[in-house]
């Protein structure tokens, strides 16, 4: 008779791999480290093979662990979606939230699909925009919450989630990339002068004494990626949502980091807003753990 996997053990395993530590996973799940270790041991016994190996100070999935990880994520997603549908189906009303483009393509489809299936009576409004637009939406309370980069103006109610390093990006095409790096001054593909990332990029070049020029100003993140892919210049972003048509560069000056925040229009969200806020936060942290 085929055995059933323990969903709690699978959840602990997935979180342990994503965080690189089962002690951190135990803390996040409000369990003792020994309980988390016991769950991992039980799962490995069921699979009849080791699922993790230690690499330096972090844990990494074995080949068998990678297979289990893929299935575990799908099983947990279905379990959580079923729980949401059964326990919170009475939620109704409206939630308005915003995301910067850097995060929307990765997070938005999954969140909208899963949440709308679980809460069919709930109306969702999403705004994908630039930092200033989202900040104004929070200040005016047109948005209940938003996910984006931390700017010079701090929202009254904000939760810092992570700091992401910035990278230079150029076309994957070798000839285009080499032509751009030989150009003088260096051509840049950027947003307008109010962009926080543009300011970091030009300041880094100025400190290194590298002349530059703005060769393309985009109005959307997708237009920046397309311009880089076409060989119009280099750009700077985080690795979140990086398309396969561009590649990171190490030849240019090192860049800093930007903080990712969830901003709220009020101190406490209501019972309709909070579940979506929590889901957005969870999906962001899971994707960041996957990237690292």
N, C-alpha and C positions, 0 to 999 in steps of 0.2 A: 504493500500500500504506500502510495506517495505521500510524504510528509508536507505539511504547510509551513511556510516561513512565518516567523514571529515578526509582525509589523513594527513593534517597538524596537526589536533588535535591528531590523533593517533601517529604521530611522536613526538610531544611534550610529550605525555603521556609515551611513551616508553623511551625517553631520561630522563624524570624526574624520572622514577623508577630506571633506570640504574645508574643515578648520585646521587639518594637519595635526590634530591632537584629540585623543579620546577623553583626556581630562577636561579640555574645553567643552567638548560635546556633552560630557556628563553635567558640567556646570550649567550649560545652556538648557539642558533637559531636566534640571533640578534632581539629578541623581548623584550618587556617590561614584567616585572613580572605579571602585571595586565592582559596583553594579554594572557600569559600562563595560568593563573588561570581561565580566561574566557573560554579558550579552554577545560580545564579539566572539568569545570562545564557543558559545552555543551555536552561533551562526556558522562558524568555521567547521564545527562538528557536523552540522546538517549538510554542509557543502562538501565535506570530506576533503578539504584542501585549505591551505593558508590563504587568507584574503588580503592581508596587509604585510608590508615589510617596512623596516625603518631605514630612511635615507637621511643621514645627518641627525638633526633634532626633530625631523618631521616624519609622519607616516605617509606611506604611499601605497596605493592599491597594487596588488599583484595582477598578473594577466587574468587569473580567475576572478580576482576582486573587481577588475574593470567590468567584466561581464555581469557580475552580480550588481554592481553599482548602477548600470544602465537599467536593468529590470527593476531594481529597488526604487529608483526615482519614479518610474512609471507607476508602480504599484502604490507608492505613497501619494502620488498625485491623484490617482483615482480614489483612494481612501479618503483623502482630505476633501476632495470635491464632493463625495457622497455625504461626508459629515456636514459640510456647509449646507448642502441641499436639504438634508433632513432636519437640521437643528435651527437653521436661520431662514427658512423659506418665507417667513412672515415679514421679512424686511421690505419696506417700501419707502419711497421718497426719492430724493435726488442727491447725487454726490458730484461735485465739480472739482476736478484735479488737473494739475499740469505737470508736464515733463519737458526737460530740454531734449533736443533731438538726439544728443549723444546716447541717451538711454531709451528713447521711445521705441526704436525698431526692435530692440532685443526684448524689452519687458512688456510693452503694451499689448501685443497680440495675445500672449498667454494670459495676462491678467484680465483683460476684457472678456475673453472667452470663458475662462473659468468662473469669474465672478458673476457674469450675466447669467450663466447656466444655473448657478447656485441661487441667485436672487432675481428671478424673472420679473418681479414687480418693481425692481429698483431701476431708476433712470440714471445712466452714467453720462457725464459730460467731460470730455478730455480736451485739453489744450496743449499742443506741442509748439513751443516757442522759445525765444531767447530769454536770457536771464532777466532783463529789465521788464519784459512783458509779463513774465511769471511773478516777479516781485510786485509789480503794480497790481496784479490780480489778487495776490495775498493781502496787500495793504487795503484794497477796496472791498475785500471779502467776496469778490466774484469767484474766487477759487477757495475751496476748503483747505487744500494743501497742495504742495508742489515739490517735485524732486529736481534738483539741479545743482549747479556749482555755487559755492559760497562767494558772494561778491563783497564789494566795499561797504554796501548798506546791509545791515543785518536785520532779518525779520524779527519781530517781537517774540515769536515762539518758533524755535528752530531746534532740530535734532541732528547733530553731526554724525554721519555714518561711516565715513572712510576718507582717506586721502589717496588720490590716484596720481601716479607720476605721469608727466606729459612727455610725448615723444615726437620727433620729427618724422614725417612720412613723405615718401617719394614713390614714383611709379615702380611697379615690379619689373617693367621692361628695362633691361640693363642699359640699352643705348639711350633711352629717354632720361634715365636717372643720371647717367654720366654726363650727358649734355647739360642738364640742370646744374649739377655741381661744378661744372667748368664755367658756367655763366658768370658774368661780372657786370653789375652787381647781382647778388643771389635773388632769383625771382621767388616771390612768396604768394601763396594762395590763402587768403584770409577773409574773415568777416570784416565789418567796418571798424573804425578806430575805437569804438566803445567796447569791443570784445576783450575780455580779461585774458584770454589765451593769446591773442595777437600781441597784447602789451608784453606778456612774458617772453614771447618769441623775439620781438624786436629788441627788447632790453638785453637779452642774452647775446644776440648778434652784435649789438653796440659794444657790450663789454669785451667781446672777443675781437673787436675791430674788423668785423666782416661787413662790407657794404651790402645793402639790400634794397629791393624795390618791390612794391606791391604790383604784381602782374595780373591779379584777378581778385575781385571782391565778390563774394557769394552772398546770397540771401538765405540759403538753406544749407544744412550740413551735406546733403546729398550732392549739391552743386559743387561744394568744395572737393569732395572725393572724386567727382567726375573730372574736375579741372586738373587735379593732381594726376589722375590716371591718363589724361590726354597729354601730359608733359608740360603744363603751363607753369609749374613751379612746385615747391615743397610747402607743406602745411604742418601744423602742430595740433595734435589732439591727444586724448588718452587712448588706450587700447580697447576701451569699451565700444563695441560695435564696429571695429575696424574691418573694412571690406578686404576681400582677398586680392583686389586689384592694386593695392598699395602695400608698401613694405616700410618698416622702420629703418631709420638711419642712425649710425653712430659717429659719422664724420663731422657732425655739427655740434655746437656747444651744448653742454648738458643743461637741461631745463629743470624747473622746480615741480611742485605738486599743486593740485587744487583739491580743496575739500568738497565732498559731496554731502549735501544737506537735504533733509525733509523739512520744509517750512509749513507752518500752519497759520490759519487766519485767526485762530482762537486757542486759548490754553488747552482746553479739553474738547476733544471731538465727541460727537454724539454717537449713539449706538448704531447708526447707519453709516457714518463716515469711518469710524474706527476700524472695522474689519477690513475695508479696502486699504486703508493706510497701513495696517499691519501686513497685509499681503504684499503690497508694493515694497515695503521695507525688507520682508523676507526674501522676495525674489531678487532684489538688488544684491543683498548679502550673499545669497547662494551663487549668483553669477560671478561676483567678485572672488569668492572662494574658488570657483572653477578656473578663473583666469590665472590665479596665483598657484 
